[in-house]
Amino acid sequence: DVSDLPTIGFGNSDDVRVGQQIVAIGSPLGLSSTVTSGIVSAVDRPVRASQQGGESSLIDGIQTDAAINPGNSGGPLVDMHGNLIGMNSMIASLSAPNDQAGSIGLGFAIPSNFVMRVAQQLIETGEARHPLLGVQVDARNPVNGALIVSVESGTPAEAAGLRAGDIVTRLNDRQVDDSDTLIAATRSHEFGETITLEVVSEGSQDPKQVELTLSN
């Protein structure tokens, strides 16, 4: 019959800025209730992670130099007012096995706005989905941008006139350097949102602006 338990406040991860101070909370290596401090090193960092050879997951992460180690995953990354701005998720390591990896100052958290959206989906429907363009891109990244290799029928990309061979170089005001950036950036937007892509078509040197409404 317990009620009125304290809860953490959600911050707006879109307001997170590079250089701001943050605190990571968790149980690294089994040491419960550990806090580490640092700054936001980068935002909108596409990072891909997998465990034991399984399917990889791609997030648009908040990068931090706060010490994050095994046991921090799932714990909060908070601003200096104690508001949740991210969920600690992964670290980069120097070729060490997952169970031996430790902090080298490259930790990543899932932004709180993304966490909230996925949590709401799980509560309401029991599954999580992401907005889609409706394209397949070349994971080898042979060009500066995201090279479209196919466009799926009946998708927003087809409706917007995108074609195989097009290269996406920008999504709204964000530069797209490779396929992972395009995927992560798309997932960070909302269902039904209209975005603007900068596209260079095959055989052309001049970029064009293409408006596209994400799947809903």
DRENPA-3360 file (N, C-alpha, C; in nm, 2 decimals, always signed):
BEGIN
1 = DVSDLPTI = +0.08/-0.12/+0.00/+0.00/+0.00/+0.00/+0.09/+0.13/+0.00 ~ +0.20/+0.12/-0.06/+0.29/+0.23/-0.06/+0.25/+0.33/-0.17 ~ +0.25/+0.46/-0.15/+0.21/+0.55/-0.25/+0.31/+0.67/-0.24 ~ +0.30/+0.76/-0.34/+0.37/+0.88/-0.35/+0.52/+0.86/-0.34 ~ +0.57/+0.75/-0.40/+0.71/+0.73/-0.41/+0.78/+0.83/-0.49 ~ +0.90/+0.87/-0.46/+0.97/+0.97/-0.54/+1.01/+0.91/-0.68 ~ +1.00/+1.00/-0.78/+1.04/+0.96/-0.92/+1.14/+1.06/-0.97 ~ +1.22/+1.02/-1.06/+1.31/+1.11/-1.13/+1.24/+1.19/-1.23;
9 = GFGNSDDV = +1.28/+1.31/-1.25/+1.22/+1.40/-1.35/+1.29/+1.38/-1.49 ~ +1.21/+1.38/-1.59/+1.27/+1.37/-1.73/+1.31/+1.50/-1.78 ~ +1.44/+1.51/-1.83/+1.48/+1.63/-1.89/+1.46/+1.62/-2.04 ~ +1.47/+1.73/-2.11/+1.46/+1.73/-2.26/+1.60/+1.71/-2.32 ~ +1.62/+1.59/-2.38/+1.75/+1.56/-2.43/+1.78/+1.65/-2.55 ~ +1.68/+1.71/-2.62/+1.71/+1.79/-2.73/+1.78/+1.92/-2.68 ~ +1.78/+1.95/-2.56/+1.84/+2.07/-2.50/+1.98/+2.05/-2.45 ~ +2.03/+1.92/-2.46/+2.16/+1.89/-2.41/+2.27/+1.95/-2.50;
17 = RVGQQIVA = +2.37/+2.01/-2.44/+2.47/+2.08/-2.52/+2.61/+2.02/-2.49 ~ +2.69/+2.02/-2.59/+2.83/+1.97/-2.57/+2.90/+2.06/-2.47 ~ +2.97/+2.00/-2.37/+3.04/+2.07/-2.27/+2.97/+2.08/-2.14 ~ +2.84/+2.06/-2.13/+2.77/+2.07/-2.01/+2.80/+1.96/-1.91 ~ +2.80/+1.98/-1.78/+2.84/+1.88/-1.68/+2.72/+1.79/-1.66 ~ +2.76/+1.66/-1.64/+2.66/+1.56/-1.62/+2.71/+1.46/-1.51 ~ +2.62/+1.37/-1.46/+2.65/+1.27/-1.37/+2.59/+1.14/-1.42 ~ +2.67/+1.03/-1.41/+2.62/+0.89/-1.45/+2.61/+0.82/-1.32;
25 = IGSPLGLS = +2.50/+0.74/-1.31/+2.46/+0.66/-1.19/+2.45/+0.52/-1.22 ~ +2.50/+0.43/-1.14/+2.48/+0.29/-1.17/+2.55/+0.20/-1.07 ~ +2.58/+0.07/-1.11/+2.65/-0.02/-1.03/+2.76/-0.09/-1.10 ~ +2.86/-0.01/-1.14/+2.97/-0.06/-1.22/+3.05/-0.17/-1.15 ~ +3.06/-0.29/-1.21/+3.14/-0.40/-1.16/+3.07/-0.44/-1.02 ~ +2.94/-0.42/-1.01/+2.87/-0.47/-0.89/+2.88/-0.37/-0.77 ~ +2.94/-0.25/-0.79/+2.96/-0.15/-0.68/+2.83/-0.06/-0.69 ~ +2.73/-0.10/-0.61/+2.60/-0.03/-0.61/+2.61/+0.12/-0.57;
33 = STVTSGIV = +2.52/+0.19/-0.63/+2.50/+0.33/-0.60/+2.63/+0.41/-0.62 ~ +2.69/+0.39/-0.74/+2.81/+0.46/-0.77/+2.77/+0.58/-0.86 ~ +2.83/+0.70/-0.84/+2.82/+0.81/-0.93/+2.95/+0.85/-0.98 ~ +2.95/+0.89/-1.11/+3.07/+0.94/-1.18/+3.03/+1.07/-1.25 ~ +3.12/+1.16/-1.26/+3.09/+1.29/-1.32/+3.18/+1.31/-1.45 ~ +3.13/+1.40/-1.53/+3.20/+1.43/-1.65/+3.13/+1.54/-1.73 ~ +3.15/+1.55/-1.86/+3.08/+1.64/-1.94/+3.02/+1.57/-2.06 ~ +2.93/+1.64/-2.13/+2.88/+1.58/-2.26/+2.99/+1.61/-2.36;
41 = SAVDRPVR = +3.04/+1.50/-2.42/+3.15/+1.51/-2.52/+3.10/+1.54/-2.66 ~ +2.98/+1.48/-2.69/+2.92/+1.50/-2.82/+2.78/+1.46/-2.81 ~ +2.70/+1.51/-2.91/+2.56/+1.47/-2.92/+2.53/+1.41/-3.06 ~ +2.42/+1.34/-3.08/+2.39/+1.29/-3.21/+2.51/+1.20/-3.26 ~ +2.56/+1.12/-3.18/+2.67/+1.03/-3.22/+2.62/+0.89/-3.25 ~ +2.62/+0.86/-3.38/+2.57/+0.72/-3.42/+2.66/+0.62/-3.37 ~ +2.61/+0.53/-3.28/+2.70/+0.42/-3.23/+2.62/+0.29/-3.25 ~ +2.69/+0.19/-3.28/+2.63/+0.05/-3.30/+2.69/-0.04/-3.20;
49 = ASQQGGES = +2.61/-0.12/-3.14/+2.66/-0.22/-3.04/+2.59/-0.35/-3.06 ~ +2.67/-0.46/-3.02/+2.61/-0.59/-3.03/+2.68/-0.67/-2.92 ~ +2.62/-0.78/-2.87/+2.67/-0.86/-2.77/+2.68/-1.01/-2.82 ~ +2.80/-1.07/-2.80/+2.82/-1.21/-2.83/+2.77/-1.25/-2.97 ~ +2.81/-1.16/-3.07/+2.78/-1.18/-3.21/+2.64/-1.17/-3.25 ~ +2.55/-1.12/-3.16/+2.41/-1.10/-3.19/+2.38/-0.98/-3.28 ~ +2.25/-0.96/-3.32/+2.22/-0.85/-3.40/+2.25/-0.72/-3.33 ~ +2.31/-0.63/-3.41/+2.36/-0.50/-3.36/+2.24/-0.41/-3.34;
57 = SLIDGIQT = +2.25/-0.31/-3.25/+2.15/-0.21/-3.24/+2.22/-0.07/-3.26 ~ +2.15/+0.02/-3.32/+2.21/+0.15/-3.36/+2.13/+0.26/-3.29 ~ +2.20/+0.34/-3.22/+2.14/+0.45/-3.15/+2.21/+0.58/-3.19 ~ +2.14/+0.69/-3.17/+2.19/+0.83/-3.18/+2.23/+0.87/-3.04 ~ +2.35/+0.85/-3.00/+2.38/+0.85/-2.86/+2.44/+0.99/-2.81 ~ +2.43/+1.01/-2.68/+2.50/+1.12/-2.61/+2.63/+1.06/-2.57 ~ +2.74/+1.12/-2.62/+2.87/+1.08/-2.58/+2.92/+1.15/-2.45 ~ +2.98/+1.08/-2.36/+3.03/+1.14/-2.24/+3.16/+1.08/-2.20;
65 = DAAINPGN = +3.24/+1.17/-2.12/+3.37/+1.12/-2.07/+3.35/+1.07/-1.92 ~ +3.23/+1.08/-1.87/+3.21/+1.02/-1.73/+3.24/+0.87/-1.74 ~ +3.30/+0.82/-1.63/+3.34/+0.68/-1.63/+3.21/+0.59/-1.63 ~ +3.20/+0.51/-1.74/+3.09/+0.41/-1.75/+3.15/+0.28/-1.77 ~ +3.11/+0.18/-1.69/+3.17/+0.05/-1.69/+3.05/-0.05/-1.69 ~ +3.08/-0.18/-1.72/+2.98/-0.29/-1.71/+2.91/-0.28/-1.57 ~ +2.78/-0.27/-1.58/+2.70/-0.24/-1.46/+2.63/-0.11/-1.45 ~ +2.69/-0.02/-1.54/+2.62/+0.12/-1.55/+2.50/+0.11/-1.65;
73 = SGGPLVDM = +2.50/+0.01/-1.74/+2.40/+0.01/-1.84/+2.26/+0.01/-1.78 ~ +2.17/+0.09/-1.83/+2.04/+0.10/-1.78/+2.02/+0.20/-1.67 ~ +2.13/+0.25/-1.62/+2.13/+0.35/-1.52/+2.12/+0.49/-1.58 ~ +2.08/+0.59/-1.50/+2.05/+0.72/-1.55/+2.18/+0.81/-1.58 ~ +2.17/+0.89/-1.68/+2.26/+1.00/-1.70/+2.18/+1.13/-1.67 ~ +2.23/+1.21/-1.57/+2.15/+1.32/-1.53/+2.22/+1.45/-1.54 ~ +2.15/+1.56/-1.56/+2.21/+1.69/-1.56/+2.23/+1.74/-1.42 ~ +2.28/+1.86/-1.40/+2.32/+1.91/-1.27/+2.20/+1.95/-1.18;
81 = HGNLIGMN = +2.07/+1.93/-1.24/+1.95/+1.95/-1.16/+1.89/+1.81/-1.13 ~ +1.96/+1.71/-1.16/+1.91/+1.57/-1.13/+1.80/+1.52/-1.23 ~ +1.78/+1.59/-1.34/+1.69/+1.54/-1.44/+1.75/+1.44/-1.53 ~ +1.67/+1.34/-1.57/+1.72/+1.23/-1.66/+1.74/+1.29/-1.80 ~ +1.86/+1.28/-1.85/+1.88/+1.33/-1.99/+1.92/+1.21/-2.08 ~ +1.95/+1.09/-2.02/+1.99/+0.98/-2.10/+2.00/+0.85/-2.02 ~ +2.00/+0.74/-2.09/+2.01/+0.61/-2.02/+2.15/+0.55/-2.06 ~ +2.24/+0.53/-1.97/+2.37/+0.47/-2.00/+2.35/+0.34/-2.07;
89 = SMIASLSA = +2.43/+0.33/-2.18/+2.40/+0.21/-2.27/+2.53/+0.13/-2.31 ~ +2.63/+0.20/-2.34/+2.75/+0.13/-2.39/+2.88/+0.21/-2.38 ~ +2.99/+0.14/-2.40/+3.12/+0.21/-2.40/+3.20/+0.16/-2.52 ~ +3.29/+0.24/-2.56/+3.39/+0.20/-2.66/+3.51/+0.15/-2.58 ~ +3.58/+0.04/-2.63/+3.69/-0.01/-2.57/+3.80/-0.04/-2.67 ~ +3.92/-0.07/-2.62/+4.03/-0.10/-2.71/+4.05/-0.25/-2.72 ~ +3.97/-0.31/-2.81/+3.98/-0.45/-2.85/+3.98/-0.55/-2.73 ~ +3.91/-0.51/-2.62/+3.90/-0.60/-2.51/+3.76/-0.68/-2.52;
97 = PNDQAGSI = +3.76/-0.80/-2.47/+3.63/-0.87/-2.47/+3.53/-0.79/-2.39 ~ +3.40/-0.81/-2.41/+3.29/-0.74/-2.35/+3.30/-0.75/-2.19 ~ +3.34/-0.87/-2.14/+3.34/-0.88/-2.00/+3.47/-0.83/-1.93 ~ +3.56/-0.78/-2.02/+3.68/-0.72/-1.96/+3.70/-0.58/-2.00 ~ +3.61/-0.52/-2.07/+3.62/-0.38/-2.12/+3.60/-0.29/-2.00 ~ +3.67/-0.18/-2.00/+3.66/-0.07/-1.90/+3.65/+0.06/-1.96 ~ +3.62/+0.16/-1.88/+3.61/+0.30/-1.93/+3.74/+0.35/-1.98 ~ +3.73/+0.41/-2.10/+3.85/+0.49/-2.16/+3.80/+0.63/-2.19;
105 = GLGFAIPS = +3.69/+0.67/-2.12/+3.64/+0.80/-2.14/+3.55/+0.82/-2.26 ~ +3.50/+0.70/-2.32/+3.41/+0.71/-2.43/+3.29/+0.63/-2.40 ~ +3.19/+0.69/-2.33/+3.07/+0.63/-2.30/+2.95/+0.69/-2.37 ~ +2.84/+0.61/-2.39/+2.73/+0.66/-2.47/+2.60/+0.63/-2.39 ~ +2.51/+0.72/-2.40/+2.38/+0.71/-2.34/+2.27/+0.73/-2.44 ~ +2.16/+0.66/-2.43/+2.04/+0.68/-2.51/+1.97/+0.81/-2.47 ~ +1.94/+0.90/-2.56/+1.88/+1.03/-2.51/+1.74/+1.00/-2.45 ~ +1.71/+1.08/-2.35/+1.59/+1.06/-2.27/+1.46/+1.07/-2.36;
113 = NFVMRVAQ = +1.46/+1.16/-2.46/+1.34/+1.17/-2.54/+1.31/+1.04/-2.62 ~ +1.42/+0.98/-2.66/+1.41/+0.85/-2.73/+1.36/+0.74/-2.63 ~ +1.42/+0.74/-2.51/+1.38/+0.65/-2.41/+1.23/+0.66/-2.38 ~ +1.18/+0.78/-2.36/+1.04/+0.81/-2.33/+0.95/+0.75/-2.44 ~ +0.99/+0.78/-2.57/+0.90/+0.73/-2.68/+0.89/+0.58/-2.68 ~ +1.01/+0.51/-2.67/+1.01/+0.37/-2.67/+0.93/+0.31/-2.55 ~ +0.95/+0.37/-2.43/+0.88/+0.32/-2.31/+0.73/+0.33/-2.33 ~ +0.69/+0.45/-2.38/+0.54/+0.46/-2.40/+0.49/+0.36/-2.50;
121 = QLIETGEA = +0.56/+0.33/-2.61/+0.52/+0.22/-2.70/+0.51/+0.09/-2.63 ~ +0.61/+0.06/-2.55/+0.61/-0.07/-2.48/+0.49/-0.08/-2.38 ~ +0.46/+0.03/-2.32/+0.35/+0.03/-2.22/+0.22/+0.01/-2.30 ~ +0.20/+0.08/-2.41/+0.07/+0.08/-2.48/+0.05/-0.03/-2.57 ~ +0.16/-0.08/-2.64/+0.14/-0.19/-2.74/+0.22/-0.31/-2.71 ~ +0.32/-0.31/-2.62/+0.40/-0.42/-2.60/+0.52/-0.44/-2.70 ~ +0.54/-0.35/-2.79/+0.65/-0.35/-2.88/+0.69/-0.21/-2.92 ~ +0.82/-0.20/-2.97/+0.87/-0.08/-3.01/+0.89/-0.07/-3.16;
129 = RHPLLGVQ = +0.86/+0.04/-3.22/+0.88/+0.06/-3.36/+0.96/+0.20/-3.38 ~ +1.02/+0.21/-3.50/+1.09/+0.33/-3.53/+1.03/+0.39/-3.66 ~ +1.04/+0.53/-3.68/+1.00/+0.59/-3.80/+1.09/+0.54/-3.92 ~ +1.04/+0.53/-4.04/+1.11/+0.48/-4.15/+1.11/+0.57/-4.27 ~ +1.22/+0.57/-4.35/+1.22/+0.64/-4.48/+1.16/+0.54/-4.58 ~ +1.21/+0.41/-4.57/+1.17/+0.32/-4.67/+1.28/+0.29/-4.77 ~ +1.40/+0.30/-4.73/+1.52/+0.28/-4.82/+1.61/+0.18/-4.76 ~ +1.69/+0.11/-4.85/+1.80/+0.03/-4.81/+1.93/+0.11/-4.85;
137 = VDARNPVN = +2.02/+0.12/-4.76/+2.15/+0.20/-4.78/+2.27/+0.11/-4.78 ~ +2.37/+0.15/-4.84/+2.50/+0.07/-4.85/+2.58/+0.09/-4.73 ~ +2.59/-0.02/-4.65/+2.66/-0.02/-4.52/+2.81/-0.01/-4.54 ~ +2.86/-0.03/-4.66/+3.00/-0.02/-4.68/+3.05/+0.13/-4.69 ~ +2.95/+0.22/-4.70/+2.98/+0.36/-4.71/+3.08/+0.40/-4.82 ~ +3.05/+0.37/-4.94/+3.15/+0.39/-5.05/+3.16/+0.54/-5.09 ~ +3.07/+0.62/-5.04/+3.06/+0.76/-5.08/+3.05/+0.85/-4.95 ~ +3.07/+0.98/-4.97/+3.05/+1.07/-4.86/+2.90/+1.10/-4.85;
145 = GALIVSVE = +2.83/+1.03/-4.77/+2.69/+1.04/-4.75/+2.63/+0.90/-4.74 ~ +2.50/+0.89/-4.75/+2.43/+0.76/-4.74/+2.38/+0.72/-4.88 ~ +2.44/+0.62/-4.94/+2.41/+0.58/-5.08/+2.28/+0.48/-5.07 ~ +2.18/+0.52/-5.14/+2.06/+0.44/-5.15/+2.07/+0.34/-5.25 ~ +2.05/+0.21/-5.21/+2.07/+0.10/-5.31/+1.93/+0.05/-5.35 ~ +1.82/+0.07/-5.27/+1.69/+0.04/-5.32/+1.59/+0.12/-5.24 ~ +1.47/+0.13/-5.30/+1.36/+0.20/-5.24/+1.24/+0.11/-5.24 ~ +1.18/+0.10/-5.12/+1.07/+0.00/-5.10/+0.94/+0.06/-5.15;
153 = SGTPAEAA = +0.86/-0.02/-5.20/+0.73/+0.02/-5.26/+0.64/+0.06/-5.15 ~ +0.56/+0.17/-5.18/+0.46/+0.22/-5.08/+0.51/+0.29/-4.96 ~ +0.63/+0.33/-4.97/+0.70/+0.40/-4.85/+0.71/+0.55/-4.87 ~ +0.74/+0.63/-4.77/+0.76/+0.77/-4.78/+0.87/+0.80/-4.88 ~ +0.97/+0.72/-4.89/+1.08/+0.75/-4.98/+1.03/+0.74/-5.13 ~ +0.95/+0.64/-5.16/+0.90/+0.63/-5.29/+0.81/+0.75/-5.33 ~ +0.72/+0.79/-5.23/+0.63/+0.90/-5.25/+0.71/+1.03/-5.28 ~ +0.82/+1.04/-5.22/+0.90/+1.16/-5.23/+0.99/+1.16/-5.36;
161 = GLRAGDIV = +0.99/+1.05/-5.43/+1.07/+1.04/-5.55/+1.21/+1.00/-5.54 ~ +1.25/+0.94/-5.42/+1.39/+0.90/-5.41/+1.41/+0.77/-5.50 ~ +1.53/+0.76/-5.55/+1.57/+0.65/-5.64/+1.70/+0.58/-5.59 ~ +1.72/+0.46/-5.63/+1.84/+0.39/-5.61/+1.95/+0.47/-5.68 ~ +2.07/+0.48/-5.62/+2.18/+0.56/-5.67/+2.18/+0.70/-5.61 ~ +2.07/+0.75/-5.55/+2.07/+0.88/-5.48/+2.16/+0.88/-5.36 ~ +2.23/+0.99/-5.33/+2.31/+1.00/-5.21/+2.25/+1.11/-5.12 ~ +2.22/+1.07/-5.00/+2.17/+1.16/-4.90/+2.28/+1.22/-4.82;
169 = TRLNDRQV = +2.29/+1.35/-4.83/+2.41/+1.42/-4.76/+2.37/+1.51/-4.64 ~ +2.24/+1.53/-4.62/+2.19/+1.61/-4.51/+2.05/+1.57/-4.48 ~ +2.02/+1.57/-4.35/+1.88/+1.55/-4.30/+1.85/+1.68/-4.21 ~ +1.76/+1.76/-4.26/+1.73/+1.89/-4.20/+1.87/+1.97/-4.20 ~ +1.91/+2.01/-4.08/+2.04/+2.08/-4.07/+2.15/+1.99/-4.03 ~ +2.13/+1.86/-4.03/+2.24/+1.77/-3.99/+2.31/+1.71/-4.10 ~ +2.44/+1.71/-4.10/+2.52/+1.65/-4.21/+2.51/+1.50/-4.20 ~ +2.49/+1.43/-4.31/+2.49/+1.28/-4.31/+2.62/+1.24/-4.38;
177 = DDSDTLIA = +2.71/+1.17/-4.30/+2.84/+1.13/-4.35/+2.83/+0.99/-4.40 ~ +2.74/+0.90/-4.35/+2.74/+0.76/-4.39/+2.60/+0.71/-4.36 ~ +2.59/+0.58/-4.39/+2.45/+0.51/-4.37/+2.41/+0.51/-4.23 ~ +2.50/+0.48/-4.13/+2.46/+0.48/-3.99/+2.40/+0.61/-3.95 ~ +2.46/+0.72/-3.99/+2.41/+0.85/-3.95/+2.27/+0.87/-4.00 ~ +2.24/+0.83/-4.12/+2.11/+0.85/-4.18/+2.01/+0.77/-4.10 ~ +2.04/+0.64/-4.07/+1.95/+0.56/-3.99/+1.93/+0.61/-3.85 ~ +2.03/+0.65/-3.78/+2.02/+0.70/-3.65/+1.94/+0.83/-3.64;
185 = ATRSHEFG = +1.97/+0.92/-3.74/+1.90/+1.05/-3.74/+1.75/+1.03/-3.77 ~ +1.72/+0.94/-3.86/+1.58/+0.91/-3.89/+1.50/+0.86/-3.77 ~ +1.57/+0.77/-3.69/+1.50/+0.71/-3.57/+1.48/+0.82/-3.46 ~ +1.56/+0.92/-3.47/+1.55/+1.03/-3.36/+1.44/+1.12/-3.39 ~ +1.38/+1.11/-3.50/+1.26/+1.20/-3.53/+1.13/+1.13/-3.50 ~ +1.02/+1.20/-3.51/+0.89/+1.14/-3.46/+0.81/+1.08/-3.58 ~ +0.73/+0.99/-3.55/+0.64/+0.94/-3.65/+0.55/+1.05/-3.72 ~ +0.54/+1.04/-3.85/+0.46/+1.14/-3.92/+0.52/+1.28/-3.93;
193 = ETITLEVV = +0.65/+1.29/-3.89/+0.71/+1.42/-3.90/+0.76/+1.44/-4.04 ~ +0.75/+1.57/-4.09/+0.81/+1.60/-4.22/+0.95/+1.65/-4.21 ~ +1.04/+1.59/-4.28/+1.18/+1.63/-4.28/+1.23/+1.67/-4.42 ~ +1.34/+1.73/-4.42/+1.40/+1.77/-4.55/+1.53/+1.70/-4.57 ~ +1.55/+1.63/-4.68/+1.67/+1.56/-4.72/+1.74/+1.64/-4.82 ~ +1.87/+1.65/-4.81/+1.96/+1.70/-4.92/+2.01/+1.58/-5.00 ~ +1.98/+1.57/-5.13/+2.01/+1.45/-5.21/+2.08/+1.49/-5.33 ~ +2.18/+1.41/-5.36/+2.25/+1.42/-5.49/+2.22/+1.30/-5.57;
201 = SEGSQDPK = +2.15/+1.32/-5.69/+2.11/+1.21/-5.77/+2.22/+1.16/-5.86 ~ +2.21/+1.03/-5.90/+2.31/+0.97/-5.98/+2.33/+1.05/-6.11 ~ +2.45/+1.08/-6.14/+2.48/+1.15/-6.26/+2.48/+1.30/-6.25 ~ +2.45/+1.35/-6.13/+2.44/+1.50/-6.11/+2.54/+1.54/-6.00 ~ +2.58/+1.66/-6.01/+2.67/+1.72/-5.90/+2.60/+1.81/-5.81 ~ +2.48/+1.85/-5.85/+2.40/+1.96/-5.78/+2.30/+1.89/-5.68 ~ +2.31/+1.93/-5.55/+2.22/+1.87/-5.45/+2.08/+1.93/-5.47 ~ +1.98/+1.86/-5.43/+1.84/+1.91/-5.44/+1.78/+1.88/-5.30;
209 = QVELTLSN = +1.67/+1.96/-5.27/+1.60/+1.94/-5.14/+1.48/+1.86/-5.17 ~ +1.46/+1.76/-5.08/+1.34/+1.67/-5.09/+1.27/+1.66/-4.96 ~ +1.14/+1.70/-4.96/+1.06/+1.69/-4.84/+1.00/+1.55/-4.83 ~ +1.00/+1.50/-4.71/+0.95/+1.36/-4.69/+0.88/+1.35/-4.56 ~ +0.77/+1.28/-4.55/+0.70/+1.26/-4.42/+0.72/+1.12/-4.38 ~ +0.78/+1.11/-4.26/+0.82/+0.98/-4.21/+0.69/+0.89/-4.18 ~ +0.71/+0.76/-4.19/+0.60/+0.67/-4.16/+0.54/+0.69/-4.03 ~ +0.41/+0.66/-4.01/+0.34/+0.69/-3.89/+0.27/+0.56/-3.84;
% end
